[in-house]
Amino acid sequence: MGIRIKVDEDLPSDIAAMLRAAGHDAVSVVEQGLTGTADEALWPIVQRETRCLFTADKGFADIRIRPPGSHSGVVLFRLPFESRAGYIRLAQFFVRQFDLNETRGAIIVVSPDEIRIHRGE
């Protein structure tokens, strides 16, 4: 069963298409015409839509501001050298390795070397 995901504008929109092909309800900030929306305005939209946010913006994964368990989930993608192709490969790796149903309420940091999961208590 698929989950609801929003792909932030700092990641390629191709990731949303890949997620839809895998059976998820995925949209991108770009596809929704929300490009340039401030983080403080985007976050309530993501939560109202009950979507997990896929992003490369570290600010969304700050557990002091958005504690695990208080939202629909954040997946933060981290690369040592940012590139469109690198983010697509990293997202593909994550989708193959992780049950996306487990993203709800979690902050998950995905890098080429590991997947770190922070959950509420």
N, C-alpha and C positions, 0 to 999 in steps of 0.2 A: 504494500500500500504506500502510495507516495505522500510526501509531506509538502507543506507550503513554504516556499523559499523566495526571498528577494535578493537579487545579486546587485551589489553596490556598483556605482559608476566607476570605481577604481579597478574593477575587474572586467575582463572582456564579456560582452553580452553573449558570446558563444557559449559561455558556461551555463546560462539560463536555457539555451536551446538544448545543450547536452543533458541537462537535468530533466527537461520536458520529455526528451526522447527516452529517458529512463523511467518515465511514469510519474514524475513529480509535478506539482503545480508551481512552476517557477516563472518569475517575471524579473526583468531588470529595471533598475532605476532609469536607464536610458530609454527603454521601450515604453515606460510609463510617462515620459516627458518630465521627469523630475531631476534632470541633470542640473547640477549647481545648487540644489537644495541644501541648506545648512544642516549639519548633523542634528542639531537640536530640533529642527522641523521634520527631518526625515525619520528619526527614531519613533515618534508617536504614530506616524503613518505605518511603519513596519509593524508595530505592536497592534494597532487597530485592525490590520489585515491578518493578524496572528501568523506572521511569517518568521522563519528563521532567517537572519541576515548573513549572507556570505559577503565578506569584505576583506580589504587589505589595510583598512584604517584602524590602527591600534586603539584609537580613542573609543571605539565601540566595544572593545574587549576589556575595558577598565572595570575590574570587579568591585571597586569602591563606588563607582557610579551606577553600574548595572550588575548587581550581585546575581550570581547563578540562582536560578529558581524564580526570578522576578520577571522573566520575559520569555519569549518564544524561542530563544536561542541565538547565539552568535558563533559563526565559524570564521576565524581570522586566518587568512593565508599569508605566510611569511616566506619570502625568498631572499637569498643573499644578494641577488642581482635581479631586479624587477624586469620582467618581459611578458608580453602578451602570451607567447607560446609557453613560457614557464608557468604562468598562472593556470593555463588550460591543462597542462600536464599534471600540475599539483592537484587541481580539482578532480581530474580523472582518477588519480591515485587515491584521493580521499574517498570518493564515491565507491571505488572497488574495495577499499579496506574497512569501511565503517558503515554500520547500520544507521542510515540517516534518521530513522525514527528515534534514535537516542540523542538527537540534537536538542530536543525540547528542553528549555530551561538551562541548558549548559552553555558554557563558553569553551569553545574548542579551538586550540591553536594548532594549525597544520603547517609543518615545514617539511622539506625534503627528507629530513632525518627522523621525524617523529610526529606523533599526534598526541597532544596533551589535552586532557579533559578536566574542566573545573565544573563541579556540580554544587548545587545548594545543599545545605545540611538538613 
